[in-house]
Each structure stands twice: as structure tokens, then as C-alpha cells.
């Protein structure tokens, strides 16, 4: 039995026979029978010139030209039956390469039959001529027709494809080459491995690695660096580690590849370890290595760390180059720290580093993000002085900056002056007109673009759809959406669907948005993170709990629920839809939590009145070393208020500044007024407001007004109401409450000063209940439905058993019920609708109301939860109430 070692089996590919072009004198014809004069050098020739003399003349043309006369000489030789030496023919082809004279090259190719002895080197030079003159297809045709190819031939073709960045073609050529029994040398192997890395072709990378080891090429550090780069680009850092550890020789490139690989994976700490180890190994990082690490820190958002590295780099004697500065400017821009980006740009000017197009484009992007036309105009001037304004990248950035800044005239002017435009040029200007509300002009450009060299891509269609949706032209947006595939010959992508969803949500058409969301899945278009982050907040309410679950199921199927931003949103949405247990389940299931996760869970607990759970979370958060932020403290002060822990709440408020150096904002002052007001400390709450370092906003006065309503302090209620009315003079709820307070406080003459509310301005209570997968709406005093009489009858029976709290001296957002005219509040109608005549009492009722519940309805809900053994979640304009067993989560304070 024969053993064959190191056998590599590759697929075979058939090859056509070589076709040598026949002699066709296309551009030059003979005139006369005896002599021809050359154009420039006046070289005299006869038909019977000696072959050696003509060969010398051809060599002379290679030096002094003109090259076109070589064709004439070759035609003379053809008539005499003479042959040209291969070396002379190759020199002529090389001259075509040097002068990029493709038409002479083609004439030489047509006369290849004159070569005395055709060999692979001649044909290889012909391949190189076509490739280096930019005609790769013709080069490939010659290559494919060759009967015999050597290493140089393969090198020429692979080098040509590599220069043209046809990476997949390089890999295919490598397999063909191996199939024909030709092995690459070190120089060619580096080009092949580079292409493998560009294609992220891990399997071929391993094959080459095996080939290198079998051929004993262990001494070539350049080859091993290239293979190492393949593993790094494919994020196979374990394989890279093994190869790195076995390398006998390592240079700066070797270490840089490892650092780059870990940077690409986002493992910046591991990259830093290699950076430090590199110096310990006696290899000083070069400028490129420093830049790799700085750029990676910026891309990951660690701009301050990148800045420290840049300073450290200077201390090691390396001067930051344009790449370093551009990386820093781009990093700060992407992080939203635009002022820091501008400071760096100014510093870059002072150091005298010459800007490139990427630097200016990054700076213009920063201006666009904050819509700073003044700074953008300055940078525009710099681009003009630097002679970069004709660069298409700069022009596109200027169009984007001026468009986003609202100066469409300037954007249009730059667009009109551009000699070359790409699809980004059109999209930026079309987007600018759409953003400004000029959808008609945008549509004109859109139609022009269809006739241009850069037809609309899917981004263009999406920009137009978004523009029409934002400007209320939903029908036109839908029409465009339906035409994408037919007129644009392209498929709508997930962004197209997202544009429709966000547009419908923006116009309040949640049902249409949900239909689009379901439709996109029906058409097998997978929702992405943007889809989830767009649609989920719209259903964070009590009557949409089932839709939140539906969206959650979709997120799990699409492996989107593992994204932390989506998980955080589910924590918040479940809490707001009345499913605090689901929120906690998602929270507890997170492998890692950020401050948003903790804050979402905290605010959910506070919303549901679970103050103990909120405080436990806060203590656990601090134990785990998570630094609270301003949002955390707003929730915690509210939790202390609900738990009647006034001193602890005051201590938390003081710690905001003392321990955490956070400046308290309106939300913290509002939470403190809630804390003091809930405990009945109304005078202290007023004093606290009066000593605020800023003017209190409406949320602060609303918190005081709520406390005055509950504790029936009409004098302070009037003060709070009047302050609110100054801030929001058009608020009809405040006017209604203040009018009641005046009347109860015997200041009816003050009430007369208030603008009288017209009937259509009066607050009208509406409630929505989710019932058997449908949402029903009830309006106060509704009489139209045929079952209303039965609902009123049921409610009268219930009212007999309700123990009503004292309603005297009570001010409410809604007019009091009038039983005689069946003016029943909307939430009571919802209760009756869900419970009347039910064979099985529903376990949970979920209701949303547009106004604050009155005391009587609140008492009725408590009674129903006890008498019928059900739970009622009711979200009014001020509070989420959870009624269970005759009690409410708000503790009768709302």
C-alpha cells in the first residue's frame, strides 16, 4: 500500500487553447513599393532592410521613440518574412506600459506572430501590458488563452487583479495555479494572503498556512505576518495567538497585526496588553502602531483615553501626523463632543499639520451634527485655500452640512458646481430639501437623479419616503414604497419599512404602524434594532401589553432581545404596560447591566408604588459599584416619598451634590416637593420651592398642587394654581382646578376674573380598556350605545356598597357626576362593561384615562377589586393605580 503525504486536492478547471491574433495591419498601410519615411526621426527604410538593422531601429525607438513607428517597422519585417526577437518585442511592450500607450500595445499584440520563438515570458509581458494600462479584461483573455504558464505568468495576472482590488478573483487564481502544479513564491504569496484577508476567507487562509509549513517557509516573517493578518481579520484570535507564539522572529508589523486584531474585536484591553508587551520585547511601536491604538479607542468611544495616548505618544518622540489628528477629531465628533473636536482642529492648524480631505470631512460632519453654519463656513474657506474643495468627499460633506443647517441655497450651489456627482451627493441634497419640508423640490431632484449617471439607490427611496411621511403626505409615501421594486429595480430594505413605521407612529396612527410591522415579517424582512427601538415605546401603555409581548417574541426570534438597549426598553415598556414582573424577569436575565438597565427597573418599581423593591435595587446597585446618575436620584427620592421616609429622602437629595457632584435639576426639586407634600409638610414644601436656585417649572408647582388637593389646603392650592397658570396660561385643566379652589375658598370674584371656559374647552374624561384583544373607548356621559342603560343600572347597584370618602372641599380635574342625567365618569363605564354579566370574573382589568381620577371613582375601583376579587390597573394623567383587595398602590395619594 502506497502512502501519499501532504496531498492537496483542488478542483479542476478546463482551459481553452491559446489563440494567437492573426496579422492585421489596421492602423498603418504601405504606400509605394520602395521606401517609407518615418514621421519624426526621418528614418529611411527599404523593403529589403537587413533584419539586424531593423531590430536595432526597434531598440532605438524603445529609447527615443516615437513608439508608433515600431508598428511600421514590424509590418516591413512581415513583408520580408523576417522575425522579431522575443527580447525586442518584450522591450516594446514595456515601453507601452511605461507610456500607457494601449493602442500601440494592441497593434503589437496583433503582430505577435512575428515573434521568432513565442514563449511564456513574451505572453506574460503581454498580460502585464494590458493589466498595467488598465485593461484587465483583455489581460485576462490573453492569460486564459495561454497554453503554457509559468510562475511569472501567474504572478502577473494575480498582481493585476490585486492592483484592481479584485480580491475574490485573486483567490480563484490561486486555486487554479495550485491545480496546475505551480507553487507561489514568498513575494506572490504575500499578495495572495492579502486577498484572502480582504475576503475574510478563513478556510483558504488555513490552507495557505498549511502550505507554508509544508514548504518549510518558516524563515519568512513577511509571509507569516500576512497569515497572521488573515486570522486577525477573521477575528480568529486564538489561531493568531498560536501562530504568534510559534514565530521565531517578530517585527513591528507582527505586533501591530495582533493589536489591530484585538481592536477590531473590541477587546481594547487585550490590545493594550500587546502594546505594552511589544515595548517590553524591545520593539518600539512605530507611528502606525500608535495610530492603530488611538483610532480604536476613538471608534469604541473612549476619546479621553485616546487623547491620553496621543500625549504619551509625543513623550516617546513621535509627532502626531494627519491620521492621528483626524482620528481624534472624528472620535470626538462621533461621541457628540463637537466643541472638543473643534478645539483639536484649531490645535492641528497651529502645529502646521497639513489637512487632508478626511480631516475636513470629519470637521464638517461635526458642524452638521450641531447645525453650526458659521463654523462650517470657516472650514469651507479652509478647504478652498487648501485646494481640496473639488474633492467629491469634501463637496458631499459641504452639501450635507449646509443642508442640515438649513442653507439649501448654498448646498444647491455646491451641488451645481460639482463636475462629478455620486449617489451620496444627490441623497444629501434631496434629504436636505425633505428635512426642510420642500418635498416637491426633493421629488424634482429625485426624478432628475433617475436620468443621471447615479440612479437612486434604496437610501434615496427611503429618504423620499421619510420626507413624505414627515410632511404628512402618507399616501405619496406609500405609493413610493410600492414603486421601489417596480421602478427602482431594487428591493425595499428594513430601513424602508422602518420609515413607514416611524412615520405612522409620528402621526399617531399606531394601528397602521403595527400593521406595517407585521407585514414586513410576512414578507420575510427581518426587523432590526432600529425597528425595535422605534415601535416599542409606542406600546408602553396599559392597553397595549399584549403587543409588547408580541414584539418581545419577535425580538427573541430575531436574536435582538440580547442587545442591551432593546432589553432596557423592554424593562421600561413592560413596567408601563402593567407587567412589572416581566420587567423584573428581563432585568434579572441580563448578563450585563448598564446604568440605563438599573434606572429602567428603578423607575418601573416607583411607577408601580413598589418603594421597598426600588430601595433594595438602589442598595444593590451601589453594592455592585454602579455609579448612580441624576435619573437614579429622581426615582429614589420619589421612592422615599412613597415610603414616607422623609429624612432619608432629604439625605439622598443632599448627597446628589455632596457625594456625587451632580447639580440638582427641576426633576429632583419636583421629587422633593412630592416627598414633603405627601407627608403633609406643605409649609416646608413651599419654603423649599421659594429657596430654589432656579425658577420652579410646572412640574414643581404641580407636585405642590397635588399635595394641596390631597391635604385640602385651599390657600396653598390657589398659590400653586396661580403659579402654574402663569407658566401655562392655556392649560384648561389648571384653569378648571383654580376656579374650583376660588369658589371653595370663598373667592368667587377671583374665579370670575378667569377666562370662561367654553363648552368645547371643558375637560372631557375618556377611558380606554383592552378587552378580548380589542380596545374599547368610553366617554363621560355617553348615552349612544344600546347597552348603556344596563351599564348605568349595574353601576347604581355597585354604588350602594361603595364607602365614599369625604368629598367636601375637594377639587377635581373632572366635573362631578350627575346621576340624574346619567353623566357617569368614563372609567366607571369601563368597569361595568368588563364585569357586568361575565360568567367568569376577569382577573385583571387594564384601563387608560386622559384625566386624573376623582375620589369617588377611586373609591369605587377599590371596592370592585375587593368585591369581585380582581385586579385593576388604571393609568390616569398623573399616576399608575394598581387596585387589589380593596387597596391602591398609590396609597390614596395621586
ABEGO torsion letter per residue (X at the ends): XBBBBGBBBBBBBBBBBBBBBBBBBAABBBBEAABBBBAAAGBBBBAABBAAAAAAAAAAAAAAOBAAAAAAAAAAAAAAGBBBBAAAAAAAAAAAAAAGBAAAAAAAAAAAAABABBBAAAAAAAAAAAAAAGBAAAAAAAAAABABBBAAAAAAAAAAAAAAGBAAAAAAAAAAAAAAGBBBBAAAAAAAAAAAAAAGBAAAAAAAAAAAAAAGAAABAAAAAAAAAAAAAAGBAAAAAAAAAABABBBAAAAAAAAAAAAAAGBAAAAAAAAAAAAAAGBBBBAAAAAAAAAAAAAAGBAAAAAAAAAAAAAAGBBBBAAAAAAAAAAAAAAGBAAAAAAAAAAAAAAGBBBBAAAAAAAAAAAAAAGBAAAAAAAAAAAAAAGAAABAAAAAAAAAAAAAAGBAAAAAAAAAABABBBAAAAAAAAAAAAAAGBAAAAAAAAAAAAABABBBBAAAAAAAAAAAAAAGBAAAAAAAAAAAAAAAGBBBBAAAAAAAAAAAAAAGBAAAAAAAAAAAAAAGBBBBAAAAAAAAAAABBAAAAAAAAAAAAAAAAAGAAABAAAAAAAAAAAAAAGBAAAAAAAAAABABBBAAAAAAAAAAAAAAGBAAAAAAAAAAAAAAGBBBBAAAAAAAAAAAAAAGBAAAAAAAAAAAAAAAGBBBBAAAAAAAAAAAAAAGBAAAAAAAAAABABBBBAAAAAAAAAAAAAAGBAAAAAAAAAAAAAABAABAAAAAAAAAAAAAAGBAAAAAABBBBBAAABBBBBBBBBBGGBBBBBBBGBAABAAAAAAAAAAAAAAAABBBBBABGBBBABBBBBAAAGBBBAAAAAAAAAABGBABBBABBBBBBABBBBAAAAAAAAAAAAAAGBBBBBBBAABBBBBBGGBBAAGGBX
